[in-house]
Amino acid sequence: MSEAELRALEARLRVRFRVVETEIELAGRALRLLHPASAEDLIDETAFERDERLPYWAELWPSARVLAERMAAVDGSERTLLELGCGAGLVTTASCVAGFTVTASDYYEDATRFARVNAWRNTGCAPRALHLDWRHLPPIMQQYDVVVASDVLYERPYGALVARAIAATLAMEGSAYVADPGRVARSDFLAALPPLGLALRSQANVPYRDADVRQTIAVFEIGYDVS
């Protein structure tokens, strides 16, 4: 996507959505993330009745901030990365900062549009966009060196779905990182890993504090069990 096309895409998003810009300090630099001002503005009752999806992607969640900090500190040179559920693109942007070749995926195509624009605005990198429904994964998918996701376990069925999405996209020698604040599907997600040949390598519990928000974000590192 050319710079002119990305500028045009940003202009269209600004027309279609009531947007705000949020400044986030990350790896010694200030990022400015463009995103919808309110997820409530985006609720579509017809879409909810069809598949019970809500536009959570429009928020900059604490788990995304924690995972973005972690990914920005990694050397991503000559490595590929897929974000599952990219939202407005904070982790995608941080991964571009780290030098990864990034693919931003989401169920909502507008999320991938914001992610591409935000990565380009802050890093000059224009990640690839992938429209992805975890319930109906393509039979053949590209394998990535790193797969990341933040706060994607908020409905019980997503535990198994996210685990399968990681298994379908993670290279055999790769690593996946999932940041979670304690959502309902966490235990189901962890239980779904071994049958897929995946193993929990480590868990880091990261305190998050911002104004009145107090959370502990677990960052799970996952890879294939080669023992």
URSUL-V267965 format. One record per pair of residues at least 4 apart in sequence whose ideal C-beta (glycine too) atoms are under 6 Angstrom apart, sorted by the first residue. I is the first residue (numbers start at 1). J is the second residue. Records with the same first field share a line. If there is no record, write none. Layout:
I->J, J
This chain:
1->5, 6, 126
6->120
9->117
10->117
13->17
14->19
17->36
18->37
19->34
20->37
21->32, 34
22->33, 60
23->30, 32
24->31
25->30
26->31, 68, 72, 94
27->72
31->122
33->88, 90, 118
34->118
35->58, 88
36->58
39->55, 58, 59
42->55, 58
48->52
57->87, 108, 111
60->90
61->151
62->208, 215
63->150, 151, 179, 181, 217
64->68, 90, 91, 150
66->179, 206, 208, 217
67->91, 150, 179
68->90, 91, 94
71->94, 95, 98
72->94, 97, 98
74->98
76->98, 99, 100
77->99
79->100, 145
80->101, 144, 145
81->95, 100, 102, 144, 146
82->103, 144, 147, 169
83->91, 92, 104, 148
84->105, 149, 165
85->106, 149, 152
86->92, 104, 106, 111, 115
87->111
88->114
89->93, 114, 115, 118, 119
91->148, 150
92->102, 104, 115, 119, 127
93->118, 119, 122
95->100, 102
96->102, 119, 123, 125
97->123
102->127
103->128, 130
104->112, 115, 127, 129
105->130, 132
106->111, 112
107->133
109->131
112->129
116->126, 127, 129
119->123, 125, 127
120->126
134->161, 165
137->168
141->168, 169
143->171
144->169
145->171, 174
146->174, 175
147->166, 169, 170, 176
148->177
149->178
150->179
152->162
153->158, 180, 183, 185, 186, 189
154->183
156->184, 185
158->162, 185
159->185, 188, 189, 192
160->192
162->189
163->189, 192, 193, 196
166->170, 176
167->196
170->174, 176
172->224
175->221, 223
176->222
177->221
178->220
179->217, 219
180->186, 218
181->215, 217
185->189
193->198
197->224, 225
198->222
199->225
200->220, 222
201->221, 223
202->221
203->218, 220
204->219
205->216, 218
206->217
207->216
208->215, 217
209->214
